[in-house]
Amino acid sequence: MATRHECAVEFKTSPSWESTKRSLRAIRKSKPQRKPNV
């Protein structure tokens, strides 16, 4: 069973990671008063 770190690495190297980062940036820009702990 994969550890939490290995899961994180696998997620960050997955094709969906780039789109996820763009979504997070868009959320930060649209809601500057709220800071997501990501």
mmCIF entry with sequence, helices, sheets and N, C-alpha, C, O atoms, coordinates in Angstrom:
data_MODEL
# 
_entry.id   MODEL 
# 
_entity.id                         1 
_entity.type                       polymer 
_entity.pdbx_number_of_molecules   1 
# 
_entity_poly.entity_id                      1 
_entity_poly.type                           'polypeptide(L)' 
_entity_poly.nstd_linkage                   no 
_entity_poly.nstd_monomer                   no 
_entity_poly.pdbx_seq_one_letter_code       MATRHECAVEFKTSPSWESTKRSLRAIRKSKPQRKPNV 
_entity_poly.pdbx_seq_one_letter_code_can   MATRHECAVEFKTSPSWESTKRSLRAIRKSKPQRKPNV 
_entity_poly.pdbx_strand_id                 A 
# 
loop_
_entity_poly_seq.entity_id 
_entity_poly_seq.num 
_entity_poly_seq.mon_id 
_entity_poly_seq.hetero 
1 1  MET n 
1 2  ALA n 
1 3  THR n 
1 4  ARG n 
1 5  HIS n 
1 6  GLU n 
1 7  CYS n 
1 8  ALA n 
1 9  VAL n 
1 10 GLU n 
1 11 PHE n 
1 12 LYS n 
1 13 THR n 
1 14 SER n 
1 15 PRO n 
1 16 SER n 
1 17 TRP n 
1 18 GLU n 
1 19 SER n 
1 20 THR n 
1 21 LYS n 
1 22 ARG n 
1 23 SER n 
1 24 LEU n 
1 25 ARG n 
1 26 ALA n 
1 27 ILE n 
1 28 ARG n 
1 29 LYS n 
1 30 SER n 
1 31 LYS n 
1 32 PRO n 
1 33 GLN n 
1 34 ARG n 
1 35 LYS n 
1 36 PRO n 
1 37 ASN n 
1 38 VAL n 
# 
_struct_asym.id          A 
_struct_asym.entity_id   1 
# 
loop_
_struct_conf.conf_type_id 
_struct_conf.id 
_struct_conf.pdbx_PDB_helix_id 
_struct_conf.beg_label_comp_id 
_struct_conf.beg_label_asym_id 
_struct_conf.beg_label_seq_id 
_struct_conf.pdbx_beg_PDB_ins_code 
_struct_conf.end_label_comp_id 
_struct_conf.end_label_asym_id 
_struct_conf.end_label_seq_id 
_struct_conf.pdbx_end_PDB_ins_code 
_struct_conf.beg_auth_comp_id 
_struct_conf.beg_auth_asym_id 
_struct_conf.beg_auth_seq_id 
_struct_conf.end_auth_comp_id 
_struct_conf.end_auth_asym_id 
_struct_conf.end_auth_seq_id 
_struct_conf.pdbx_PDB_helix_class 
_struct_conf.details 
_struct_conf.pdbx_PDB_helix_length 
HELX_P HELX_P1 AA1 ARG A 4  ? LYS A 12 ? ARG A 4  LYS A 12 1 ? 9  
HELX_P HELX_P2 AA2 SER A 16 ? SER A 30 ? SER A 16 SER A 30 1 ? 15 
# 
_struct_conf_type.id          HELX_P 
_struct_conf_type.criteria    ? 
_struct_conf_type.reference   ? 
# 
loop_
_atom_site.group_PDB 
_atom_site.id 
_atom_site.type_symbol 
_atom_site.label_atom_id 
_atom_site.label_alt_id 
_atom_site.label_comp_id 
_atom_site.label_asym_id 
_atom_site.label_entity_id 
_atom_site.label_seq_id 
_atom_site.pdbx_PDB_ins_code 
_atom_site.Cartn_x 
_atom_site.Cartn_y 
_atom_site.Cartn_z 
_atom_site.occupancy 
_atom_site.B_iso_or_equiv 
_atom_site.pdbx_formal_charge 
_atom_site.auth_seq_id 
_atom_site.auth_comp_id 
_atom_site.auth_asym_id 
_atom_site.auth_atom_id 
_atom_site.pdbx_PDB_model_num 
ATOM 1   N N  . MET A 1 1  ? 0.849   -1.195 0.000   1.00 0.00 ? 1  MET A N  1 
ATOM 2   C CA . MET A 1 1  ? 0.000   0.000  0.000   1.00 0.00 ? 1  MET A CA 1 
ATOM 3   C C  . MET A 1 1  ? 0.889   1.251  0.000   1.00 0.00 ? 1  MET A C  1 
ATOM 4   O O  . MET A 1 1  ? 1.850   1.337  0.764   1.00 0.00 ? 1  MET A O  1 
ATOM 5   N N  . ALA A 1 2  ? 0.564   2.197  -0.847  1.00 0.00 ? 2  ALA A N  1 
ATOM 6   C CA . ALA A 1 2  ? 1.407   3.385  -0.996  1.00 0.00 ? 2  ALA A CA 1 
ATOM 7   C C  . ALA A 1 2  ? 1.296   4.295  0.219   1.00 0.00 ? 2  ALA A C  1 
ATOM 8   O O  . ALA A 1 2  ? 0.237   4.415  0.835   1.00 0.00 ? 2  ALA A O  1 
ATOM 9   N N  . THR A 1 3  ? 2.408   4.927  0.548   1.00 0.00 ? 3  THR A N  1 
ATOM 10  C CA . THR A 1 3  ? 2.398   5.870  1.666   1.00 0.00 ? 3  THR A CA 1 
ATOM 11  C C  . THR A 1 3  ? 1.790   7.193  1.217   1.00 0.00 ? 3  THR A C  1 
ATOM 12  O O  . THR A 1 3  ? 1.566   7.414  0.027   1.00 0.00 ? 3  THR A O  1 
ATOM 13  N N  . ARG A 1 4  ? 1.526   8.066  2.180   1.00 0.00 ? 4  ARG A N  1 
ATOM 14  C CA . ARG A 1 4  ? 0.921   9.353  1.836   1.00 0.00 ? 4  ARG A CA 1 
ATOM 15  C C  . ARG A 1 4  ? 1.846   10.157 0.919   1.00 0.00 ? 4  ARG A C  1 
ATOM 16  O O  . ARG A 1 4  ? 1.386   10.835 0.001   1.00 0.00 ? 4  ARG A O  1 
ATOM 17  N N  . HIS A 1 5  ? 3.148   10.072 1.178   1.00 0.00 ? 5  HIS A N  1 
ATOM 18  C CA . HIS A 1 5  ? 4.108   10.822 0.356   1.00 0.00 ? 5  HIS A CA 1 
ATOM 19  C C  . HIS A 1 5  ? 4.104   10.306 -1.078  1.00 0.00 ? 5  HIS A C  1 
ATOM 20  O O  . HIS A 1 5  ? 4.119   11.092 -2.025  1.00 0.00 ? 5  HIS A O  1 
ATOM 21  N N  . GLU A 1 6  ? 4.083   8.989  -1.237  1.00 0.00 ? 6  GLU A N  1 
ATOM 22  C CA . GLU A 1 6  ? 4.084   8.406  -2.578  1.00 0.00 ? 6  GLU A CA 1 
ATOM 23  C C  . GLU A 1 6  ? 2.813   8.781  -3.328  1.00 0.00 ? 6  GLU A C  1 
ATOM 24  O O  . GLU A 1 6  ? 2.843   9.019  -4.536  1.00 0.00 ? 6  GLU A O  1 
ATOM 25  N N  . CYS A 1 7  ? 1.707   8.831  -2.613  1.00 0.00 ? 7  CYS A N  1 
ATOM 26  C CA . CYS A 1 7  ? 0.451   9.226  -3.248  1.00 0.00 ? 7  CYS A CA 1 
ATOM 27  C C  . CYS A 1 7  ? 0.539   10.673 -3.721  1.00 0.00 ? 7  CYS A C  1 
ATOM 28  O O  . CYS A 1 7  ? 0.057   11.011 -4.802  1.00 0.00 ? 7  CYS A O  1 
ATOM 29  N N  . ALA A 1 8  ? 1.159   11.525 -2.904  1.00 0.00 ? 8  ALA A N  1 
ATOM 30  C CA . ALA A 1 8  ? 1.297   12.936 -3.264  1.00 0.00 ? 8  ALA A CA 1 
ATOM 31  C C  . ALA A 1 8  ? 2.166   13.085 -4.508  1.00 0.00 ? 8  ALA A C  1 
ATOM 32  O O  . ALA A 1 8  ? 1.855   13.871 -5.402  1.00 0.00 ? 8  ALA A O  1 
ATOM 33  N N  . VAL A 1 9  ? 3.258   12.325 -4.557  1.00 0.00 ? 9  VAL A N  1 
ATOM 34  C CA . VAL A 1 9  ? 4.148   12.391 -5.720  1.00 0.00 ? 9  VAL A CA 1 
ATOM 35  C C  . VAL A 1 9  ? 3.416   11.904 -6.962  1.00 0.00 ? 9  VAL A C  1 
ATOM 36  O O  . VAL A 1 9  ? 3.524   12.507 -8.030  1.00 0.00 ? 9  VAL A O  1 
ATOM 37  N N  . GLU A 1 10 ? 2.685   10.833 -6.825  1.00 0.00 ? 10 GLU A N  1 
ATOM 38  C CA . GLU A 1 10 ? 1.952   10.284 -7.964  1.00 0.00 ? 10 GLU A CA 1 
ATOM 39  C C  . GLU A 1 10 ? 0.912   11.281 -8.451  1.00 0.00 ? 10 GLU A C  1 
ATOM 40  O O  . GLU A 1 10 ? 0.709   11.437 -9.655  1.00 0.00 ? 10 GLU A O  1 
ATOM 41  N N  . PHE A 1 11 ? 0.254   11.957 -7.515  1.00 0.00 ? 11 PHE A N  1 
ATOM 42  C CA . PHE A 1 11 ? -0.766  12.933 -7.883  1.00 0.00 ? 11 PHE A CA 1 
ATOM 43  C C  . PHE A 1 11 ? -0.136  14.121 -8.601  1.00 0.00 ? 11 PHE A C  1 
ATOM 44  O O  . PHE A 1 11 ? -0.662  14.602 -9.604  1.00 0.00 ? 11 PHE A O  1 
ATOM 45  N N  . LYS A 1 12 ? 0.995   14.590 -8.077  1.00 0.00 ? 12 LYS A N  1 
ATOM 46  C CA . LYS A 1 12 ? 1.627   15.775 -8.667  1.00 0.00 ? 12 LYS A CA 1 
ATOM 47  C C  . LYS A 1 12 ? 2.195   15.489 -10.050 1.00 0.00 ? 12 LYS A C  1 
ATOM 48  O O  . LYS A 1 12 ? 2.341   16.406 -10.858 1.00 0.00 ? 12 LYS A O  1 
ATOM 49  N N  . THR A 1 13 ? 2.515   14.242 -10.333 1.00 0.00 ? 13 THR A N  1 
ATOM 50  C CA . THR A 1 13 ? 3.069   13.905 -11.637 1.00 0.00 ? 13 THR A CA 1 
ATOM 51  C C  . THR A 1 13 ? 1.986   13.425 -12.595 1.00 0.00 ? 13 THR A C  1 
ATOM 52  O O  . THR A 1 13 ? 2.275   13.082 -13.741 1.00 0.00 ? 13 THR A O  1 
ATOM 53  N N  . SER A 1 14 ? 0.746   13.400 -12.131 1.00 0.00 ? 14 SER A N  1 
ATOM 54  C CA . SER A 1 14 ? -0.346  12.956 -12.989 1.00 0.00 ? 14 SER A CA 1 
ATOM 55  C C  . SER A 1 14 ? -0.756  14.078 -13.939 1.00 0.00 ? 14 SER A C  1 
ATOM 56  O O  . SER A 1 14 ? -0.549  15.249 -13.623 1.00 0.00 ? 14 SER A O  1 
ATOM 57  N N  . PRO A 1 15 ? -1.330  13.750 -15.088 1.00 0.00 ? 15 PRO A N  1 
ATOM 58  C CA . PRO A 1 15 ? -1.717  14.763 -16.082 1.00 0.00 ? 15 PRO A CA 1 
ATOM 59  C C  . PRO A 1 15 ? -2.687  15.802 -15.525 1.00 0.00 ? 15 PRO A C  1 
ATOM 60  O O  . PRO A 1 15 ? -2.708  16.940 -15.993 1.00 0.00 ? 15 PRO A O  1 
ATOM 61  N N  . SER A 1 16 ? -3.483  15.423 -14.539 1.00 0.00 ? 16 SER A N  1 
ATOM 62  C CA . SER A 1 16 ? -4.497  16.340 -14.016 1.00 0.00 ? 16 SER A CA 1 
ATOM 63  C C  . SER A 1 16 ? -3.906  17.372 -13.068 1.00 0.00 ? 16 SER A C  1 
ATOM 64  O O  . SER A 1 16 ? -4.581  18.336 -12.706 1.00 0.00 ? 16 SER A O  1 
ATOM 65  N N  . TRP A 1 17 ? -2.643  17.183 -12.655 1.00 0.00 ? 17 TRP A N  1 
ATOM 66  C CA . TRP A 1 17 ? -2.040  18.099 -11.681 1.00 0.00 ? 17 TRP A CA 1 
ATOM 67  C C  . TRP A 1 17 ? -1.934  19.516 -12.233 1.00 0.00 ? 17 TRP A C  1 
ATOM 68  O O  . TRP A 1 17 ? -2.197  20.477 -11.510 1.00 0.00 ? 17 TRP A O  1 
ATOM 69  N N  . GLU A 1 18 ? -1.551  19.664 -13.511 1.00 0.00 ? 18 GLU A N  1 
ATOM 70  C CA . GLU A 1 18 ? -1.418  21.004 -14.100 1.00 0.00 ? 18 GLU A CA 1 
ATOM 71  C C  . GLU A 1 18 ? -2.753  21.739 -14.083 1.00 0.00 ? 18 GLU A C  1 
ATOM 72  O O  . GLU A 1 18 ? -2.810  22.917 -13.730 1.00 0.00 ? 18 GLU A O  1 
ATOM 73  N N  . SER A 1 19 ? -3.814  21.059 -14.458 1.00 0.00 ? 19 SER A N  1 
ATOM 74  C CA . SER A 1 19 ? -5.131  21.705 -14.450 1.00 0.00 ? 19 SER A CA 1 
ATOM 75  C C  . SER A 1 19 ? -5.576  22.006 -13.026 1.00 0.00 ? 19 SER A C  1 
ATOM 76  O O  . SER A 1 19 ? -6.278  22.988 -12.784 1.00 0.00 ? 19 SER A O  1 
ATOM 77  N N  . THR A 1 20 ? -5.163  21.156 -12.080 1.00 0.00 ? 20 THR A N  1 
ATOM 78  C CA . THR A 1 20 ? -5.511  21.399 -10.676 1.00 0.00 ? 20 THR A CA 1 
ATOM 79  C C  . THR A 1 20 ? -4.828  22.662 -10.177 1.00 0.00 ? 20 THR A C  1 
ATOM 80  O O  . THR A 1 20 ? -5.444  23.466 -9.478  1.00 0.00 ? 20 THR A O  1 
ATOM 81  N N  . LYS A 1 21 ? -3.556  22.842 -10.532 1.00 0.00 ? 21 LYS A N  1 
ATOM 82  C CA . LYS A 1 21 ? -2.837  24.049 -10.108 1.00 0.00 ? 21 LYS A CA 1 
ATOM 83  C C  . LYS A 1 21 ? -3.488  25.290 -10.700 1.00 0.00 ? 21 LYS A C  1 
ATOM 84  O O  . LYS A 1 21 ? -3.596  26.317 -10.030 1.00 0.00 ? 21 LYS A O  1 
ATOM 85  N N  . ARG A 1 22 ? -3.929  25.196 -11.971 1.00 0.00 ? 22 ARG A N  1 
ATOM 86  C CA . ARG A 1 22 ? -4.590  26.353 -12.591 1.00 0.00 ? 22 ARG A CA 1 
ATOM 87  C C  . ARG A 1 22 ? -5.877  26.674 -11.853 1.00 0.00 ? 22 ARG A C  1 
ATOM 88  O O  . ARG A 1 22 ? -6.211  27.841 -11.650 1.00 0.00 ? 22 ARG A O  1 
ATOM 89  N N  . SER A 1 23 ? -6.596  25.636 -11.455 1.00 0.00 ? 23 SER A N  1 
ATOM 90  C CA . SER A 1 23 ? -7.849  25.862 -10.725 1.00 0.00 ? 23 SER A CA 1 
ATOM 91  C C  . SER A 1 23 ? -7.578  26.547 -9.395  1.00 0.00 ? 23 SER A C  1 
ATOM 92  O O  . SER A 1 23 ? -8.305  27.459 -9.001  1.00 0.00 ? 23 SER A O  1 
ATOM 93  N N  . LEU A 1 24 ? -6.528  26.105 -8.703  1.00 0.00 ? 24 LEU A N  1 
ATOM 94  C CA . LEU A 1 24 ? -6.192  26.705 -7.410  1.00 0.00 ? 24 LEU A CA 1 
ATOM 95  C C  . LEU A 1 24 ? -5.806  28.169 -7.578  1.00 0.00 ? 24 LEU A C  1 
ATOM 96  O O  . LEU A 1 24 ? -6.178  29.009 -6.759  1.00 0.00 ? 24 LEU A O  1 
ATOM 97  N N  . ARG A 1 25 ? -5.061  28.477 -8.638  1.00 0.00 ? 25 ARG A N  1 
ATOM 98  C CA . ARG A 1 25 ? -4.670  29.874 -8.882  1.00 0.00 ? 25 ARG A CA 1 
ATOM 99  C C  . ARG A 1 25 ? -5.906  30.711 -9.175  1.00 0.00 ? 25 ARG A C  1 
ATOM 100 O O  . ARG A 1 25 ? -6.020  31.840 -8.700  1.00 0.00 ? 25 ARG A O  1 
ATOM 101 N N  . ALA A 1 26 ? -6.823  30.166 -9.949  1.00 0.00 ? 26 ALA A N  1 
ATOM 102 C CA . ALA A 1 26 ? -8.048  30.899 -10.281 1.00 0.00 ? 26 ALA A CA 1 
ATOM 103 C C  . ALA A 1 26 ? -8.864  31.173 -9.022  1.00 0.00 ? 26 ALA A C  1 
ATOM 104 O O  . ALA A 1 26 ? -9.447  32.246 -8.868  1.00 0.00 ? 26 ALA A O  1 
ATOM 105 N N  . ILE A 1 27 ? -8.899  30.186 -8.121  1.00 0.00 ? 27 ILE A N  1 
ATOM 106 C CA . ILE A 1 27 ? -9.645  30.350 -6.868  1.00 0.00 ? 27 ILE A CA 1 
ATOM 107 C C  . ILE A 1 27 ? -9.009  31.450 -6.030  1.00 0.00 ? 27 ILE A C  1 
ATOM 108 O O  . ILE A 1 27 ? -9.712  32.271 -5.442  1.00 0.00 ? 27 ILE A O  1 
ATOM 109 N N  . ARG A 1 28 ? -7.683  31.469 -5.974  1.00 0.00 ? 28 ARG A N  1 
ATOM 110 C CA . ARG A 1 28 ? -6.994  32.495 -5.181  1.00 0.00 ? 28 ARG A CA 1 
ATOM 111 C C  . ARG A 1 28 ? -7.259  33.881 -5.753  1.00 0.00 ? 28 ARG A C  1 
ATOM 112 O O  . ARG A 1 28 ? -7.443  34.840 -5.004  1.00 0.00 ? 28 ARG A O  1 
ATOM 113 N N  . LYS A 1 29 ? -7.279  33.989 -7.085  1.00 0.00 ? 29 LYS A N  1 
ATOM 114 C CA . LYS A 1 29 ? -7.488  35.294 -7.718  1.00 0.00 ? 29 LYS A CA 1 
ATOM 115 C C  . LYS A 1 29 ? -8.926  35.759 -7.543  1.00 0.00 ? 29 LYS A C  1 
ATOM 116 O O  . LYS A 1 29 ? -9.173  36.945 -7.322  1.00 0.00 ? 29 LYS A O  1 
ATOM 117 N N  . SER A 1 30 ? -9.866  34.843 -7.638  1.00 0.00 ? 30 SER A N  1 
ATOM 118 C CA . SER A 1 30 ? -11.274 35.224 -7.531  1.00 0.00 ? 30 SER A CA 1 
ATOM 119 C C  . SER A 1 30 ? -11.676 35.486 -6.086  1.00 0.00 ? 30 SER A C  1 
ATOM 120 O O  . SER A 1 30 ? -12.637 36.212 -5.832  1.00 0.00 ? 30 SER A O  1 
ATOM 121 N N  . LYS A 1 31 ? -10.939 34.891 -5.123  1.00 0.00 ? 31 LYS A N  1 
ATOM 122 C CA . LYS A 1 31 ? -11.260 35.095 -3.707  1.00 0.00 ? 31 LYS A CA 1 
ATOM 123 C C  . LYS A 1 31 ? -10.002 35.515 -2.943  1.00 0.00 ? 31 LYS A C  1 
ATOM 124 O O  . LYS A 1 31 ? -9.459  34.726 -2.170  1.00 0.00 ? 31 LYS A O  1 
ATOM 125 N N  . PRO A 1 32 ? -9.537  36.742 -3.151  1.00 0.00 ? 32 PRO A N  1 
ATOM 126 C CA . PRO A 1 32 ? -8.297  37.190 -2.501  1.00 0.00 ? 32 PRO A CA 1 
ATOM 127 C C  . PRO A 1 32 ? -8.427  37.300 -0.989  1.00 0.00 ? 32 PRO A C  1 
ATOM 128 O O  . PRO A 1 32 ? -7.423  37.239 -0.278  1.00 0.00 ? 32 PRO A O  1 
ATOM 129 N N  . GLN A 1 33 ? -9.641  37.460 -0.490  1.00 0.00 ? 33 GLN A N  1 
ATOM 130 C CA . GLN A 1 33 ? -9.825  37.610 0.954   1.00 0.00 ? 33 GLN A CA 1 
ATOM 131 C C  . GLN A 1 33 ? -9.702  36.267 1.666   1.00 0.00 ? 33 GLN A C  1 
ATOM 132 O O  . GLN A 1 33 ? -9.462  36.227 2.873   1.00 0.00 ? 33 GLN A O  1 
ATOM 133 N N  . ARG A 1 34 ? -9.863  35.165 0.928   1.00 0.00 ? 34 ARG A N  1 
ATOM 134 C CA . ARG A 1 34 ? -9.747  33.840 1.546   1.00 0.00 ? 34 ARG A CA 1 
ATOM 135 C C  . ARG A 1 34 ? -8.467  33.178 1.068   1.00 0.00 ? 34 ARG A C  1 
ATOM 136 O O  . ARG A 1 34 ? -8.218  33.094 -0.135  1.00 0.00 ? 34 ARG A O  1 
ATOM 137 N N  . LYS A 1 35 ? -7.656  32.709 2.004   1.00 0.00 ? 35 LYS A N  1 
ATOM 138 C CA . LYS A 1 35 ? -6.395  32.068 1.641   1.00 0.00 ? 35 LYS A CA 1 
ATOM 139 C C  . LYS A 1 35 ? -6.487  30.558 1.872   1.00 0.00 ? 35 LYS A C  1 
ATOM 140 O O  . LYS A 1 35 ? -6.478  30.111 3.019   1.00 0.00 ? 35 LYS A O  1 
ATOM 141 N N  . PRO A 1 36 ? -6.574  29.767 0.797   1.00 0.00 ? 36 PRO A N  1 
ATOM 142 C CA . PRO A 1 36 ? -6.632  28.306 0.937   1.00 0.00 ? 36 PRO A CA 1 
ATOM 143 C C  . PRO A 1 36 ? -5.321  27.743 1.456   1.00 0.00 ? 36 PRO A C  1 
ATOM 144 O O  . PRO A 1 36 ? -4.248  28.136 1.000   1.00 0.00 ? 36 PRO A O  1 
ATOM 145 N N  . ASN A 1 37 ? -5.406  26.828 2.402   1.00 0.00 ? 37 ASN A N  1 
ATOM 146 C CA . ASN A 1 37 ? -4.190  26.244 2.979   1.00 0.00 ? 37 ASN A CA 1 
ATOM 147 C C  . ASN A 1 37 ? -3.716  25.069 2.135   1.00 0.00 ? 37 ASN A C  1 
ATOM 148 O O  . ASN A 1 37 ? -3.681  23.928 2.597   1.00 0.00 ? 37 ASN A O  1 
ATOM 149 N N  . VAL A 1 38 ? -3.350  25.367 0.881   1.00 0.00 ? 38 VAL A N  1 
ATOM 150 C CA . VAL A 1 38 ? -2.884  24.317 -0.024  1.00 0.00 ? 38 VAL A CA 1 
ATOM 151 C C  . VAL A 1 38 ? -1.423  24.552 -0.353  1.00 0.00 ? 38 VAL A C  1 
ATOM 152 O O  . VAL A 1 38 ? -0.828  23.780 -1.104  1.00 0.00 ? 38 VAL A O  1 
# 
